[in-house]
Amino acid sequence: MNRTKHNVTLAMVFYCLAGTEVPAQTLEKTDDGAVKADDGKQRDPLVMAGPKISRRLVEASASGEPMPVVVIYRQQPQREAAERVENAMALYHHVAEGDVQRSAVLGEKGARQASERLARVRREGRALIRRAVRQQLDGFQMLKAARLQGTGARNVRRYWMHNMITADIPAQTLAELEADPDVAAVFPDPVLRLAADFRNDAIDVNTGVLGVASWWNAGIRGAGQPVVVLDTGINVSHPVFAGKEIVARSFLGSVRNSRCFADDATSPEDRQGHGTHVAGIIAGAGESVLRAFQGTAPEVGQIISLKVGAALSGTGGCPTNSISGTDVIRAIQWALDNTSARIFNMSFGAEVSQDDPAFAQLIDEIADVHGLTIVAAAGNEGAGGASTVGDTGLSFNGISVANWDTRGTFSKSDDRVHPSSSLGPSIGGRFKPDLAAPGTSIVSASNVSDRLVRMTGTSMAAPKVAGVAAMLHQAGITDPAAVKALLINTTDQVGWKADRGWGLINLERAQSPNTLLRGEVAPGGYALFRGRNAGQFYATLTWNRHGTLNRGFAFHDLDLVVYDAEGIPLSASESGRQNVEQVAVRTEGDVLVKVKAFNETFAGGITRERFALAVSAADFTPALGAVPSARCTADANTVSRGASFVLTCVLTNQGDTAGTGTQISLNLSGAAPENAGTLGVGQQLERRYRITAPGTPGTYTIQFTGSTTTAGETVTAQSAFVLTVR
């Protein structure tokens, strides 16, 4: 079924499915089920930008009614401020995170104190970033807000986490915003809706299918980790939240003035049910008659429930729910101002007709600058065929989650992806969704009773991944790119597929020997890692798309290649538009992995691209590769005209990896280059040349050049011998 889509879609939905199942359409696939995609390469970094004023806003302005909008400005100093603070506080973070990782041996009190210290360090870091950004932006934003108010705009709010203002503007203000050179983009405030299917029922098997048992048995259950749930609120009195620290706030905005409003804008309590269910999936822990129920990370230290979704009446032509995108923005900024949380769950989104929608851009910038793991539901539009992942699920830097159906059994032989789950790739061919998690007939807490209810949708799949992220954070894996790399690298699947992304999460494989590596590369540069492997080898590379100081979006193309001990390439992943690369190959013995920056220049003032690399074998370490050095000597530096002398030149491999295809040469007429084969680690290649001095007095330079290759990269060393002829 093909659907007509608009340039910007105002209607958005929480991804909880109601009603009957519908058949899904799929993309054309290769023999192994992987989607064919056009993955063009380009030497220049990809800098993305959309139209300044969305077409939908221009169309809406014809009504003359005030329009709620988000105004994004070009100047974005957040990244530079965050990097300065990160560098200054690196040691404090390292010590505090190490204490949390050791919390299992510290006892309950020690573990709690370690978590509190880490939270304090993170809050202090955010406060420093906020102070630095506001010093730069306050005057600018005050002027812009005053100008908007002068045109008749209402409900004007300023933000520091991203240089933007939200407001209800009159139609004529669009022309002024279009003419303002400081404005980068203006897009409408998205409105989200949800539909839910509730049934009282008992416990399910979906958490167990994730493979959490080995992590729980090791004492890793999310202890001490705060998680933000952006949803419809929470039933704080439900038994599965007993004894938990819950921070609950309401951020309902313009929807409270709707004739359909059936909620309480002053209360963070859940009047709809969706948010309570999602929070229970992440961190619920049953007691008494519900003791069999456990959320994905039942010892999460703090549930931060930010109510951004409102219950509507559902009668008289009204929908049953709604949410404002600007309320989501307000809630995220509140969380950055007041909590240490780095994991955010977003079980909502909107249909889009473009590869890089404005809301996804905003998520990318916030996630990148503030180091957040943002988990987003892929959507429930699978009946619409390919390219139906919603806007929040299309962000480069977030984790987009599909709905896996376990069919109520622990066996995976009868599993499938739910037919409603939205399909990738994006309209531009990017691989979304990222992962799959159980989201069909999921049991969790009710907002109206002490019972448990079942709900279905990618809304239920996303919080399972958020819970898994909390466990990884407790285990010391806190970098968002590393979380993503490890989860993708340890699924049971090789390659990306349109309905399930890189596959179903499998924490049992994540518990087995794996190595997580961090690194960075300069434009055109590369990083090497070496280790040993026996059998099947998997490697997954992830990195972020970045916002730039002048509100561009820079995407740098990294490639991933695996080599054997002889320097022969075994497998490569070299797409041009993905920020996930994966290789899988069967090999024995020494393995060399290369991360290569394809772009010869980077955009946005970025000088080095950071990345995370997950490999399936233990004990991989960074490698130098072959590092040749050259040295030439002779008995004397001064000789007579026509005299004969011996020049001794030595090429040495000072690196940690053998070089192949070694060549040596002198810059003398008639001296042919020599192919010297492999240059082993520490090996010295010596050559003695008998040379006749020129017949003309003077100073001459004899240059010896040696080059050798590791992992497709040729490195050269030179030595210049200065000869004086009398």
N, C-alpha and C positions, 0 to 999 in steps of 0.2 A: 504494500500500500504506500503510495507516494503522497507526501503531504506538502502543501504549499507553505512555504516559510517566508518570514519577513526579515528585513535587514537587521532590525533590533526587535526582540520579542519582549514585551512587557510582562506577560503572564509567565510565572514560574511556579514550580511545584516542589513540595517536599516529596522525596522519592519513597513513599510507602504505598504499595499497590493495593487497590481494591478491585473486586469484580473477578470475572473469569479470565482464564489464561487465553492468550492469543498467539497464533503461530508467528515465528520470527522469520524474516528474510535475512539472507547472508550475502556477503560479498563473494565474488569469484575467488576461489582458493587454489593454491598449489596442491600437489599430491599429498603433502603432509598437513594440509589444513591451514597453513599460514597464508595470510592475505598478501596478495601482490600489491606493491605500492611503488609509485614513482618517487625515487629518492635522489633527486638531482643534487649535484655538488656545486659549490661556488667558492672561489678563493676569498672573496670579500666576506666579512661577517654579515650575517643577515640582521638588518635593523628594521624592526616592524613598527608600523604606525598606521592607525586607521583614520577615517575621516574625522575632522575636528568636531563637527556637529552631526549627530546621527540623523539619518533620514527620517526615522520614526519621530524624532522630536520636531523636525520641521513640519511634518504632516500634522502632528498634534497641535502645533501652534495655531493652526487655522481655526480651532474652536474658540480661541480667545481666553480659555480657562487657564488658571495658574498651573504650572507644570513642576512637579518635584524632579530635581536633576542633581547629578553629581558633576562638579566642575573640577577638572584636573589641570594643574599648572605645570609649566615646563620645568621650572627650577625644583630639583629633587635632591636635597643635600643629605638625605638619610643614610645612604650607603657609606659615604665618607665618614660621617659621625660614628656609625656603628663599627666600622673597621678600626677607628682610633680607640674607641672604648674597648673593643674586643682585644686588641693588642695590649692595652694597658692592664687589663684584668685577666689575661690568659692564665697566669700562675694561680690566681685565686680560684678560677673556674676548675683548673686541673686538680687542685687539692680537694675542693669540695666534691667534685664528681667522683674522685677516687674514694672518698669516705663513704659515699652512697653505695658504690660498687661493693665495698667491704661490709655493708650493713648487716649481712647475714651473720657475721661473727661479732657484731657489736652489741647484740641483745636488743630487745624492743626499745628501751630508752635510748641507747646509743644510735640505733637506726633512725629513730624519730629526730634526734638532735642533728644527725648528719643531713637528713632531708631538709630540716629547717635552715641549716647553714647554707645549703645549696640554693634554696629558695631566696634567702636574703641576698646572696651574691648576685643572683640573676636579677632581682628587683633593683638592686643598686646599679647594675649595669644599664638596665632600661632607663632608670631615672637620669643617669648621665647622658644617655643618648637623647632622651626627651629634652633635657636642658640645652644641649648643644644645638639641636634642631630648632627649638623654639627661639633661641637667640637669633638665629638667621631668618626665621620665617614670621615672627610675630608682627613686626611692622608691616611687612608685605601683605600678610593675610588681613590685618586690620583695615588696610586701605582697600583691598579688594572686597571685603565684606561690606564696608561702608558704601562703595560704589554700587554693589548689588542692591543694598537696601534703598539706595537713592533711586533705583529704577522700579521700586515697588516690590522687591523680593521679600519674602517672609521666611521665618524658621531658618535663618541663616546660621550654620554651624561650621566651625573651623576644626581642622585635624592636623596633628603633627606626624603621625605614623606614615602618612603620605601627604604631600602638599596638595590639599583639596578642600573644597567647600561644598556642602550640600545646602540646598535651598529650594523653596517653592517660588518659581520665577514667573512673571508675566511674559506673554508671547514676545513683546517687543524687546525683551532683554537678550534674546537670542542674537539679534544683530550686533549688540554691543560685545557680547562674548566672542562672536565670530571675528570682530575687528580687533580684539585685544591680543596683541602678540604674545603675551604671557600665558595665554590659555592654550593647553595642548589638546584637550578633548572635553566634550560635554555629552553625557549620556543619561538616559532616563532612569529614574529610580525603579529598579525591578520590583514587581509584585509577585509573590510566591503563593501557591496554594497547595494543599495536600488532601489526600483521600486515604482513609485507613480502614482495614478489615480486622475487627476485633473478635476473638473467640476465647472464652475461658477454656483452659486446657492444662496439661501437665508438662513435665520437663521434656526437653528435646535432646538430640545428640549433636547439635551443630557446633557447639564449642569444642567438643572432643575431637571432631573431624579436623580441626585446625592443628592438632598435634600439641596442645598446650600441656599435656600431662608431664612431659619430661622437664619443662620449665617450672611448672608448679612444684614438682617433686624436688627441684633444686632450690626452692625457696624464692623463685622469681615469679611474683604475682602482681607486679605493679606497685609494690609498696613505696610510699612516699611521693609518688608522681601525681602532679596536678593535670587534669584534662578539662578543656573547655568544651562544653556542649552548646552549640548555637542552635536553638530549637524553640519549642513551644512552652518551655518551662519544665518544672519537675514537681512531682508529688513527694514532698520532703518527708512525709509521714509514712511512706510505704515501708514495710518491714525489710525489704532487701537493701535499704539505705540506712538501716539502724546502725548507730555508732560511727557513721561516716561524717567527715567534715564536708558540709555542702555550703557553697557560696552561691546565692541565688539573687539575680537582679532582673528587673524588667526593662526592656528597651522598646516598648511598643510606641510607634510614632503616629503618622497621619491616619493609619487605619482605624484608630480609636474614634475618629470623627465620622466613620462610615455608618450609614443607617443599618448595615448588616452586622455591626460589631456586637459580639456576644461574649466578651472577655472582660477582664479587669486589668486595665493598663497600669494600675498601681501595685499589682501583686505579681510576684514571680511564680505563683502556683500555676500548674498546668491545667488548663480548662479543655484542652483538645486531646491529649493522650500521646501524641507522637514523641514529645521530648522526654517524658518519663520512661517510655519504652526504650528509646535510644540510650539514655543514661544507664538504665539497668543492664543493657547489653554490654556496655563498656565496663561497668564497675559494680554491678549489683552483687550482693552476697547474702544468700538466703539463710535465715535462722528459723528455729521452731518448726512449724509445719512446712515451711518453704526451704528447709536447710539443703535440699537436694539441688536447689537452683544456685548457680554460680555464673556471674558475668565473666567476660573474657579475662579481665584483670581485676579480680575481686578485692584486692588490697590496695587499689588506687588511693592515694592519700587525700585527694581533694577533688570533688566534683564541682566544677564551676559552671552552673547552669545559667545561661544568659538567654532570657526570653525575648526572642525576636519574632516569633510566630503567634498570631492571634486566632482564636476560635471565632468563626462567624456563624450566623444563625442557620444558614442552609435552607431557609424558607423564603418565599416571596421573590424568587429569582436570585437569591444570594448564594454564593458559594459557602462552603463549610469552614474555610480558613483562608488566611492571607498573611503575607510577611513583606515588609519593605526592605529593599536592599540597603537603604541608608541606615536603617536600624541595625542591620548586620555590621555595617561599617562602624557605627557608634559603639556597638558591643565589643568589637575587636579592639578598638582603641582603649576602651575601659579596661579590658583584660590586660593590655600591655602596660597600662598605667598602674594597675592595682594588684597584679598577680605575677607569679614567676612561670606560668604555664607556657609550654612550647608545643603542645599537642592540641589541635583544634579539629572538631568534627563538624562537618557541614553536610547534612543529609537533605540537600535541596539543590535546585538548579532551574534552568530554563532552556527550552529549545532555541537553537540559534541557526543562522544561515551563513555563518562565517567561521573561519578557522581560528581566529584569535579575538574573541569577543571582549568587550571592555571590562566586564566583571572578572574574567579570567586573568586579564592583564593586571588588575588590581591585586588579585590573590597572589600572583607571581611576585610582584614587587614586595608585598608585605612579608611573604614567606622567605624571600631571599634576604632582605635587609635584616629581619628580626630573627632569623634562624628557626622558623617554625615548621613543624610537620603538620601539614593541612591535609586531612583526609576528606574526600568528597565522594558522594554517591554519583554513579555514572548516569543514572536516570532509568525510567521505566518505559521507554519509547521503542522497545525492540520491534514492535509490530510495524514501525515506520521504516524498517530496513537499515541500511548502512548509514553511517555519519549521523547518528541520533544521540550521541553522548551530549549531556547538557553543559551549559557554560562553565559552572564551577568545576566540572570534571574535565574540562579541556585545558586547564592551566598546565604549563610545562612543569612547574615545581611541586605541585600537589600530587597526591596519590588518588587516582580515580578507581573506584571499586565497582565491579560487576556482581550480580546476584547469582550465587551458586546454590543449586538445589541438591541437597543430600538425599532426597527421597525418604528421609526418616531413618536411614540406616548408617552404620559405621563403615560399611563396605563402600568403596568408591566406584565399584564396577557398574552401579546403576545410576551414578550421578550425572547431572547435566547442568547447563546454564539455564536459568529460568527463561522461558520464551519472551517475557516482558522486558528483560534486561537490555538496556540500550547498547547498540552496536557501534563499533568504530569502523574504520579510522576516522579522524576528523575530516572535514571537508578538504583540507589541504594535504591530507595523507599522513598526518601524525598518528602515532600509535597510542590511542586511548580507547578503552580503559587500560589501566596499568596492571591490576590484579583482580582476583575474584575471591570472595569470602561468602560463607553461608548467609543467605538473606531470605530464605523461603520458609515460611511457617516457623518463625523464630519466637521463642517464649521469652517474655520479659515482664516488667512491672506495669500494672494498670494505674491510671491517674485517678480513678473513681472508687477504687476498693483496695483491699489488701491482697487481691488475687493476682494471678499471672494470666497474661493474654498472649495470643499469637498474632503476629503481623508479618507481612511479606513485602519485600521491595528492596531496592538497592539502599534505601534508608536504613535497613537493618544490617546490610552487609558492611557498610562503611564503618559503623561503630565497632565492629569486631576488629577491623584493622587498627582503629584508634586504640583499642585495648591492647592489641599486640604491640603497638608502638610504645605504650606505657611500660610493658614488660622489657622491651629492648632498652628503654631509657634507664630502667633500674639496673640492667646488666651493663650499663656504661656505654651503650650505643646511642648517642644523643644527636649526632649530626644528621639532619634530615636526609641528605643525599645518601649517607651510609645506611640509614634505616631502609630506604627505598631499594638500594642496591642489594642488601642482604635478603630482603623478602623476595625480590624478583629472582635472585640467583638460586634460591632454595625451593622453588616450586617443583612439581613433578613434571613440568612441561618444558620443552625446548622450543624457543621461538614465540612470536606474538601471534595471537588469533583475535579475530574481530569481536567475538562474544565474551571472551574471558581474559583478554590482555595477555600477560606473561604467565598466567596460570593461577591455580588455587594455592593459597598460602599453606606452607607445610613447615611448621615449627620444629618437627622432629628432624628434618634435614638441616634446619638452621642451628640446631643444637650439636650436630655432628661437626667434625673438623672443618672449619672454615676460617678464612683470613679476611679481615676488613682492612683496606689500605686507603690512606689519604695522600693526595699529592696535588701538584699544580704544574702547569706548563705555560711557557711563554708562547707568543705567536709563532707558529711554524715549528715549535719545539716539541720535545717528547720526554716521557718518563718511562723508565724500565723497572720491572719487578721480576725476581727470579725465585724459583723453588723447584720442588720435585713433585711428581704426580705418578699415580699408578691407576690406570683405568680411565673412566670417563672424567673429563675435566670441564668445568663450567666457569665462566667469568662474566660479570656484569658491571658495566661502567655507567655511572650517573653523574650529572652535573646540572647546574641551574641555568635558566634564562634570567637575564638581569635587566632591571630598569637602569637608565642612565641619568646623569645629572640634569640633562635637558629633556627629560621625559621621552626618550626613545627607548626601545627595547632591543637589546643586543643579544643575539644568539650565536655562540661560537661553536663550530663543528669539531667535535673530537671523534677520533677513530680508535678502534681496539683491534689489535693483531696479536696472535699467539705464535711463537716460534719454538722449534725443538733445539736441542743442544748444538746442532750443526748450523743453526741460523736459518733453517728452512721454514718458511711460513706454513703453519698448519691450518689456521682458520682466521678469518677476519670479519669484522662488522664495521662497515664504513658508510653508513647512511648519511644523507645530507641534511635532514630536517628533524631527526629524533634526538632527544637528550637522554636516551637509554640505548646502549649498545651491548649486545650479548654474543658470546661465542661458546660453542660446545664442540669438543673434539676428544676422541679417545687417544691417549698417548701415555707412554711410559718413560720415566726418567726425568732429566732436567727440562724445565719449561721456562721460557722467557716471555713475559707479557709486556706489550708496548702500548702506551696511551699517547696518541699523536694529535697535536693541534693542526688541523688541516688549513685553517685560515692563517695567512701570512701577516695579517694585521688584526688587531682587536678593536672593537668599537667602545665608545662611551668612557674613555679614559681608563679602561680596565687593562692592566698590564700582564696579569697572569690569571689563568682560568683554573679554579679549584675543582677537584673531582673526588668521587669516592669509587673504589673498586673492590668488589667482592669476588673472591675466588674459592673454589670448592675444596682446595687442599690447604692443610695447615702449614704454618711456618714460611710463608712467602715474605720476602723482604725487598726493599728498594735496591736497585742495582745501578752501578755506574755504566755498565757496558764496557767495551774495550776503550781504553784511554791511552793512545800512543804518545810517546815522547821521543824526540830525536836529538842526537848529539853527535857532532863531528870533531875530530881532533887530528893533528899532524905533528911530526917531530919538531917542525918549526913553522912560524907564521910568515917568515921572510925568506925568500929564496932568490937565487940568481936567475937571469934570463935564460930560458931553455932548460933549466934544471929539472930533474925528475924527483918527485917526492910521493909519499904514500899518505893518502887521506883515509882515516878509519871512521866509519859512520855506524852508529848503533841505533836501531829502532826497538823500543821497549814497550810492552803492554803493561801499563801501571793500573789498569782497571781490574774488575772482578769477573769479567766475561771474556772468553776467547773471541778474537776477531777473525773474520774470513775474508777471502779475496784481497789479501794484503798486497799492496804495490809499493815499490820504492823506485826513486829516480834521482838523478843529478841534472842540474840545468846546464850541462855542458854539451856542446855540439858532438853528436855521434854517440851520446850515452843513451841507450834505449831503456825504457822503463822495464822493471823486472817484476814478474808475478811471483810473489813469495808464499802464497797459500795461506794457511792458518797461523795466526799469531796467538799463542796460548797465554793464559794469565801469568804474568811475570816473565814471560819468555823474552829473550834478547835476540834480535836478528842483527848480526854484524856483517858489514861488507868493507873490504879493503880495496881502494881504488888507486892505481898508479897513474899519476897525472904529470904531464910535462908542462912546465910554466910557459907562459907566452913570451915572445921575443921582445915585447915592448914593456918598458918599465911602467909601473903604476900599481893601483890597488884594485883587486878583483874580488868579487863575492861568488863563492861556490855554494849553491843552495841544495841541501839534501831534503827530499820530501818523502814521507811515508804515510800511507793511508790504509785503513782497515775498516771492516764493516761489521756491525752488530745489529741484529734485528732490522735490517734494511736501512740502517743509518750509517753513512760513511763519515769517519772522523779522520782528520788530517793533522799531522805534526810536521814541523819544518825546523831545520837547523842551518844557520848561515855561517859559513867559514870564510873569514876575511883573509885574503892572501896578498902580501906585499911583494912585488917583483922589483928587484934593483937593476 
